[in-house]
Every structure is written in structure tokens, then in C-alpha cells.
Amino acid sequence: MKQPDGFADLARYYDPIMDHVDYDRWFVITSALAEFAPDEFTHLDAGCGTGVLMGMLRRIGWNSLGVDLSLSMLRTARKRRGDLPLAVADLRALPFHREVHLLTCLFDSMNFLLREEDVEQALYSMSSALTGDGILYFDVVTERMVTEHFDGRDWEEDNPGFRTYWKSRYNRISSISETSVRINTGGMAMIRERIYPLSFLEEAVHKAGMALLAVYDADTWKPPTKRTTRVDFIAKRVVTAADERQFKEIREHVLRCLY
Ligand SMILES: C[S@@+](CC[C@H](N)C(=O)[O-])C[C@H]1O[C@@H](n2cnc3c(N)ncnc32)[C@H](O)[C@@H]1O
């Protein structure tokens, strides 16, 4: 059955709305992780949205592939960033098998999966897409992000040429945050994200046949604390002692560049 495209009315406004977002951080970490990949490698951005990260990587010569469930997000990516290799695909059923050297799934795309089994299926699908030596980098937002910055708030934002009206509510029982965005031109979107305990995500990574290299607070690249609002996960199908040494160097590079 065809699912409704939750981003249909939002997609063409997405980039100006997200203009303040620090994509440089994802760019620095993603490009650093390519140290693990062979000289010629395949990068897949899963849940690529409007292709902001892909566009940045293209500028350093990468020809990344992008998939997303939302056709309207992919159409906007094409319109804004030209001829990117894009396809509609679900995180839970990626159309790749042992082909991807570096897989990213960022800006809380994983939180859009609303059932535990969806997350497990997505991680299994990502693990299957990776080559034996492939690496996965995904992130999630925490309950702290939602309760601190969004829950119970109604607010408006001015953007060039349009205004957005936001309303956000978090249900602590279902762990689902619902944020509605209305655009003054008439468009409307409902963004639903589920918050998952880190212990569940760590276990799901292992169940999907991968081992973790890092679970870090995105703002410090140190272990998460109760103040953490976003968490970066880095996993490989197999983690050797050499991988751990290499990752230590990558982490030092990232810390030098970002923190
Ligand atoms: C917050 S946006 C992030 C987009 C992009 N990664 C970025 O950094 O701008 C979340 C994206 O996840 C996509 N998404 C949600 N559920 C998905 C699924 N099951 N399969 C593939 N993409 C999905 C949405 O369509 C949306 O483009």
C-alpha cells in the first residue's frame, strides 16, 4: 500500500527552514569516516531528504547515492542540486546488497521510524547493504532534545518570503513527538518522531550483525550524558583492533576540526 508523503507540502520550503542547521558537522564526520573506505568507494545517504549533505560532498568530488521515502524531498533535491543519483526507497528495505562502503542516515531520519521493529528492520537492511568492511554512521535525537526544545511550544518563524507556524507536543507514554508546521502559503506537514532508549538502539545494532565503534554525544563527541540532545552512532559489520586504532585517529581529527 502506498504511504502518504509526509513532506509533500514542506519539501520546497525545507532548505530555507533548515538554513540554521549545522550540516558542516555531518560533512566533516562523514568525510573523515571515508578513511575506512577503499580509494574507489560507494557512499549512500539514506533518508537523504533534499540532498544538502550530498551536495556538499559533491563539491569534494564524491558522487554519493541518495535514497528517501519522500518523492517530494527527492524532487526538491533535483531541482536545487541538479543531477544527483537519487531513488525512492525505504530505510527498512534498501535496494543494496553488500555494495555500500559508507552509509549515512542523518538528521534524525531514524527517529521517523515509529515502531521498534521498524528500527530493527532498518538496521538490518543497512547492515545488508554494507560491504564486509563497510561503515555506518547514523544519528538520533534524545528525549532531552524534545522536552527541552520542542514539547508544549507554539511558535512562529520568519523565513525569506514565507512564515511558518509550529506546534509541538510530546507524549511520554508513546515516546512520540508530533510537530505540525503550517506555511503561510497554505502548506502543512505533521512531523512524527519516536524517541528510542540508547540501550535499545545499541542492542538493535548488534542484532543487525554490526559492532559499535562509537556512541557519542553529537555536541562533544564524548559518551552521552543526561544533557545529550543528539547521539551519533558509528558501526561496522566487523570491528578489528586496526579499525579501533584508525577510528581513534579519525576521532582526533574530528575533535580538532569541530570541538
Ligand atoms: C529530518 S529529514 C532529514 C533529511 C536529510 N538527512 C537532511 O539531513 O536534511 C528526515 C528524512 O527522513 C526521510 N524518511 C523518513 N522515514 C523514512 C523511511 N522509512 N525511509 C526512507 N526515508 C525516510 C524523510 O522523508 C526525510 O527526508
The ligand as an SDF file (V2000), in Angstrom:
LIG
                    3D

 27 29  0  0  0  0  0  0  0  0999 V2000
   14.6470   15.4110    9.0880 C   0  0  0  0  0  0  0  0  0  0  0  0
   14.6910   14.7990    7.4650 S   0  0  0  0  0  0  0  0  0  0  0  0
   16.4620   14.6480    7.2150 C   0  0  0  0  0  0  0  0  0  0  0  0
   16.8270   14.6840    5.7590 C   0  0  0  0  0  0  0  0  0  0  0  0
   18.3000   14.7510    5.4590 C   0  0  0  0  0  0  0  0  0  0  0  0
   19.0220   13.6220    6.0300 N   0  0  0  0  0  0  0  0  0  0  0  0
   18.9100   16.0550    5.9230 C   0  0  0  0  0  0  0  0  0  0  0  0
   19.9330   15.9830    6.6110 O   0  0  0  0  0  0  0  0  0  0  0  0
   18.3990   17.1050    5.5990 O   0  0  0  0  0  0  0  0  0  0  0  0
   14.1980   13.1040    7.6270 C   0  0  0  0  0  0  0  0  0  0  0  0
   14.1360   12.3930    6.2860 C   0  0  0  0  0  0  0  0  0  0  0  0
   13.8810   11.0060    6.5200 O   0  0  0  0  0  0  0  0  0  0  0  0
   13.0230   10.5630    5.4800 C   0  0  0  0  0  0  0  0  0  0  0  0
   12.3920    9.3170    5.9210 N   0  0  0  0  0  0  0  0  0  0  0  0
   11.5100    9.1600    6.9360 C   0  0  0  0  0  0  0  0  0  0  0  0
   11.1280    7.8730    7.0120 N   0  0  0  0  0  0  0  0  0  0  0  0
   11.7920    7.2140    6.0290 C   0  0  0  0  0  0  0  0  0  0  0  0
   11.8280    5.8570    5.6110 C   0  0  0  0  0  0  0  0  0  0  0  0
   11.1070    4.9070    6.2130 N   0  0  0  0  0  0  0  0  0  0  0  0
   12.6080    5.5330    4.5630 N   0  0  0  0  0  0  0  0  0  0  0  0
   13.3570    6.4730    3.9280 C   0  0  0  0  0  0  0  0  0  0  0  0
   13.3610    7.7750    4.2870 N   0  0  0  0  0  0  0  0  0  0  0  0
   12.5880    8.1360    5.3240 C   0  0  0  0  0  0  0  0  0  0  0  0
   12.0630   11.7060    5.2880 C   0  0  0  0  0  0  0  0  0  0  0  0
   11.3770   11.6150    4.0650 O   0  0  0  0  0  0  0  0  0  0  0  0
   13.0170   12.9050    5.3840 C   0  0  0  0  0  0  0  0  0  0  0  0
   13.5330   13.2630    4.1260 O   0  0  0  0  0  0  0  0  0  0  0  0
  1  2  1  0
  2  3  1  0
  2 10  1  0
  3  4  1  0
  4  5  1  0
  5  6  1  0
  5  7  1  0
  7  8  2  0
  7  9  1  0
 10 11  1  0
 11 12  1  0
 11 26  1  0
 12 13  1  0
 13 14  1  0
 13 24  1  0
 14 15  1  0
 14 23  1  0
 15 16  2  0
 16 17  1  0
 17 18  1  0
 17 23  2  0
 18 19  1  0
 18 20  2  0
 20 21  1  0
 21 22  2  0
 22 23  1  0
 24 25  1  0
 24 26  1  0
 26 27  1  0
M  CHG  2   2   1   9  -1
M  END
$$$$
